[in-house]
Amino acid sequence: MKPQVKFVIAIIAGAALGAAAVEGLHAQAKAKAPVYVITEIDVTNADGYAKEYSPKIAAVIVKAGGKRLAATDNVTSFDGQPPAKRVSIQLWESSDQYKAYRNSAEYKEVRKMGDKYAKFRTFSVEAMQ
Protein backbone atom coordinates (compact mmCIF):
# COMPACT_ATOMS: atom_id res chain seq x y z
CA MET A 1 0.00 0.00 0.00
CA LYS A 2 1.30 3.44 -0.90
CA PRO A 3 2.33 5.75 1.97
CA GLN A 4 -0.15 8.39 0.80
CA VAL A 5 -3.07 5.94 1.04
CA LYS A 6 -1.96 4.86 4.52
CA PHE A 7 -1.81 8.50 5.57
CA VAL A 8 -5.36 9.22 4.30
CA ILE A 9 -6.71 6.10 6.03
CA ALA A 10 -4.99 7.12 9.27
CA ILE A 11 -6.55 10.62 9.07
CA ILE A 12 -10.04 9.22 8.45
CA ALA A 13 -9.67 6.69 11.28
CA GLY A 14 -8.44 9.41 13.66
CA ALA A 15 -11.34 11.68 12.78
CA ALA A 16 -13.83 8.84 13.32
CA LEU A 17 -12.33 7.98 16.71
CA GLY A 18 -12.35 11.65 17.73
CA ALA A 19 -15.99 12.05 16.73
CA ALA A 20 -16.96 8.92 18.66
CA ALA A 21 -15.13 10.18 21.75
CA VAL A 22 -16.82 13.59 21.56
CA GLU A 23 -20.24 11.97 21.15
CA GLY A 24 -19.55 9.77 24.17
CA LEU A 25 -18.62 12.80 26.26
CA HIS A 26 -21.80 14.62 25.22
CA ALA A 27 -23.92 11.61 26.19
CA GLN A 28 -22.15 11.37 29.53
CA ALA A 29 -22.68 15.09 30.21
CA LYS A 30 -26.40 14.81 29.45
CA ALA A 31 -26.75 11.83 31.76
CA LYS A 32 -25.21 13.82 34.60
CA ALA A 33 -26.82 17.22 34.19
CA PRO A 34 -26.55 19.56 37.18
CA VAL A 35 -29.65 19.86 39.34
CA TYR A 36 -31.04 22.65 41.45
CA VAL A 37 -32.65 21.47 44.67
CA ILE A 38 -35.32 23.73 46.12
CA THR A 39 -36.62 23.29 49.64
CA GLU A 40 -39.57 25.15 51.10
CA ILE A 41 -39.23 25.22 54.86
CA ASP A 42 -41.96 25.91 57.39
CA VAL A 43 -39.91 26.59 60.53
CA THR A 44 -41.81 25.74 63.72
CA ASN A 45 -38.98 26.50 66.18
CA ALA A 46 -36.78 29.31 64.84
CA ASP A 47 -34.26 29.24 67.69
CA GLY A 48 -33.64 25.48 67.49
CA TYR A 49 -33.58 25.58 63.69
CA ALA A 50 -31.03 28.41 63.59
CA LYS A 51 -28.75 27.17 66.35
CA GLU A 52 -28.85 23.39 66.03
CA TYR A 53 -30.03 22.32 62.59
CA SER A 54 -29.00 24.97 60.07
CA PRO A 55 -25.22 25.01 60.72
CA LYS A 56 -25.02 21.20 60.79
CA ILE A 57 -26.97 20.61 57.59
CA ALA A 58 -24.99 23.36 55.82
CA ALA A 59 -21.76 21.52 56.69
CA VAL A 60 -23.16 18.18 55.48
CA ILE A 61 -24.25 19.75 52.18
CA VAL A 62 -20.80 21.21 51.51
CA LYS A 63 -19.05 17.99 52.57
CA ALA A 64 -21.21 15.99 50.13
CA GLY A 65 -20.33 18.32 47.23
CA GLY A 66 -23.43 20.50 47.12
CA LYS A 67 -23.30 24.25 46.77
CA ARG A 68 -25.69 26.45 48.73
CA LEU A 69 -26.95 29.24 46.47
CA ALA A 70 -29.63 30.78 48.69
CA ALA A 71 -31.24 30.23 52.08
CA THR A 72 -33.51 33.00 53.27
CA ASP A 73 -36.69 34.07 54.99
CA ASN A 74 -36.99 36.91 52.45
CA VAL A 75 -39.24 35.19 49.88
CA THR A 76 -41.48 37.09 47.47
CA SER A 77 -44.36 35.44 45.62
CA PHE A 78 -45.40 36.76 42.20
CA ASP A 79 -47.92 34.14 41.04
CA GLY A 80 -50.04 31.52 42.76
CA GLN A 81 -49.86 30.42 46.35
CA PRO A 82 -46.95 31.85 48.30
CA PRO A 83 -44.14 29.42 49.14
CA ALA A 84 -43.21 28.52 52.70
CA LYS A 85 -41.68 31.27 54.82
CA ARG A 86 -38.12 30.03 54.23
CA VAL A 87 -36.61 28.76 50.98
CA SER A 88 -33.26 27.08 50.29
CA ILE A 89 -31.69 26.55 46.86
CA GLN A 90 -28.74 24.23 46.30
CA LEU A 91 -26.75 23.24 43.22
CA TRP A 92 -25.53 19.66 42.77
CA GLU A 93 -23.36 18.23 39.97
CA SER A 94 -25.95 15.55 39.23
CA SER A 95 -29.09 13.90 40.47
CA ASP A 96 -26.97 10.89 41.44
CA GLN A 97 -24.76 13.05 43.65
CA TYR A 98 -27.79 14.56 45.37
CA LYS A 99 -29.38 11.14 45.91
CA ALA A 100 -26.14 9.84 47.45
CA TYR A 101 -26.19 12.81 49.86
CA ARG A 102 -29.83 12.14 50.78
CA ASN A 103 -29.08 8.46 51.40
CA SER A 104 -26.03 9.13 53.58
CA ALA A 105 -26.14 8.26 57.26
CA GLU A 106 -24.84 11.73 58.12
CA TYR A 107 -27.72 13.44 56.30
CA LYS A 108 -30.33 11.16 57.85
CA GLU A 109 -29.01 11.81 61.35
CA VAL A 110 -28.97 15.61 60.96
CA ARG A 111 -32.36 15.59 59.22
CA LYS A 112 -33.96 13.90 62.24
CA MET A 113 -32.96 17.01 64.18
CA GLY A 114 -34.36 19.25 61.45
CA ASP A 115 -37.70 17.46 61.57
CA LYS A 116 -38.05 18.58 65.19
CA TYR A 117 -37.79 22.24 64.16
CA ALA A 118 -39.42 22.46 60.72
CA LYS A 119 -41.48 20.83 57.98
CA PHE A 120 -39.82 20.48 54.58
CA ARG A 121 -40.96 20.24 50.96
CA THR A 122 -38.03 19.45 48.65
CA PHE A 123 -37.83 19.00 44.89
CA SER A 124 -35.18 19.16 42.18
CA VAL A 125 -35.04 20.78 38.76
CA GLU A 126 -32.56 19.60 36.15
CA ALA A 127 -30.41 22.39 34.71
CA MET A 128 -30.66 23.27 31.02
CA GLN A 129 -27.72 22.27 28.89
Beta strands, then each sheet from edge to edge (+ up, - down):
strand 1: 35-43
strand 2: 67-72
strand 3: 86-92
strand 4: 118-126
sheet 1: 2+ 3- 1+ 4-
end
